Amino acid sequence: MTNKKFILVTGSFGFLAQNLIKKLLELNYNVLGIDKKNNVSFCYDFSTYKIKKKLINISLDLNNEKKLYSLLSKYNIICCFHLAAITQVNESDKYPLNNFKTNIMTTIYLLEYFRQNSKKTIFIYSSSDKAYGKFNKLPYREDFPLNGIHPYDVSKSTSDKIVQTYNYHYNMKTAITRSVNIYGPCDLNFNRLIPETILSIVKNKKIILRSNGKYLRDYIYVDDVVEGYISLYKFMIKNKINLLNNTFNFGTNKPIKVIELVKIIINKNKKYKKSILIKDIANNEIINQYSTFSKSKKHLKWKPNFSLDTGIDLTIKWYTNYLLNKK
Ligand SMILES: NC(=O)c1ccc[n+]([C@@H]2O[C@H](COP(=O)([O-])OP(=O)(O)OC[C@H]3O[C@@H](n4cnc5c(N)ncnc54)[C@H](O)[C@@H]3O)[C@@H](O)[C@H]2O)c1
């Protein structure tokens, strides 16, 4: 094993992971990335970091427990941000076995590795506001029970509970983030609302809404979430005893109707004149979801800094450049 200290980021080719890795590298951490994807490139230019071996990225399916353990044994991992997951709800609905296997078992494999080999490693699990499921009382608070019932939601809430078990029962330094919908540069999942809307506008196509547009959602800019993850990591270094359940929401507590958000994006491009097609076929969606961040503010000194307006401007700018360079 090398003595060099690494922060492990799983799902390294994903949207959030790439933004997190960018920040970690800027802060001079060494990063070990793992993703099942190969033959893809990062959306940021990490080549200098790769040459200097500040960033090592490995293509591996985390479900391959043997290969995973053999790989991890070669590195001194001080923190693991576990982000890898099946994140597309329609994929989770269509392939429940793969959804549960990936979103639950990979968490267990990683936790077991650290329990047996490196108990001091800080383990930060990327849960979601979806883990809370349906509540009549909002905003979501960290002490709400996890009521998710749909495949993706249950896969996140199950992992979330398992991570808590390794904390309470095995005394490991684990923590959980429950973020609302994240948007920003680098999200190439074009069936998510914001990327899909921007793409439709750039291609001058009709915007299609699967929901009725009336649901309330909370949207947060990716840099704010990355700041939250890093504040949580620093908090975990300082706080040796778990008094706070180490679970933190990252949200804005400023819910907006889906249709209003789409209109904000449309209004940023005066030339776009197409109408919105509201399909209203999203049957399994929870009606309203948004989160308070007061616990994160109190203990992590974290709050969202990007307004929706600024975040959307930055996001449109990034996609416009990205799509132009792709032509
Ligand atoms: N994007 C959001 O709005 C949001 C909100 C709350 C929580 N989260 C959570 O944050 C994490 C990251 O989300 P994202 O939006 O960046 O997702 P993403 O889909 O962009 O990235 C996920 C990455 O995980 C990788 N992956 C999947 N299965 C794997 C496996 N078996 N082995 C190795 N790699 C695997 C994928 O290849 C992909 O690159 C997820 O855990 C998600 O549940 C995301």
The ligand as an ORCA input file, in Angstrom:
! r2SCAN-3c Opt
* xyz 0 1
  N     -28.386     14.602     -9.236
  C     -29.252     14.803     -8.262
  O     -30.192     15.607     -8.381
  C     -29.107     14.068     -6.941
  C     -29.866     14.467     -5.839
  C     -29.734     13.797     -4.623
  C     -28.837     12.750     -4.503
  N     -28.098     12.367     -5.589
  C     -27.178     11.235     -5.434
  O     -25.875     11.685     -5.788
  C     -25.137     10.617     -6.401
  C     -24.601     11.087     -7.729
  O     -25.681     11.508     -8.563
  P     -25.427     12.036    -10.055
  O     -26.559     12.890    -10.398
  O     -24.050     12.572    -10.161
  O     -25.547     10.666    -10.873
  P     -24.914     10.210    -12.253
  O     -25.882      9.240    -12.845
  O     -24.501     11.379    -13.088
  O     -23.602      9.434    -11.804
  C     -23.596      8.152    -11.239
  C     -22.319      7.451    -11.668
  O     -22.248      6.185    -10.991
  C     -21.690      5.250    -11.879
  N     -22.083      3.889    -11.469
  C     -23.328      3.357    -11.438
  N     -23.290      2.075    -11.043
  C     -21.985      1.785    -10.814
  C     -21.284      0.610    -10.398
  N     -21.933     -0.535    -10.158
  N     -19.939      0.656    -10.276
  C     -19.257      1.807    -10.547
  N     -19.856      2.949    -10.954
  C     -21.202      2.937    -11.086
  C     -22.307      5.627    -13.241
  O     -21.544      5.081    -14.309
  C     -22.277      7.147    -13.178
  O     -21.091      7.681    -13.752
  C     -26.110      9.447     -6.506
  O     -25.869      8.554     -5.455
  C     -27.477     10.075     -6.359
  O     -28.415      9.192     -5.796
  C     -28.195     13.008     -6.795
*
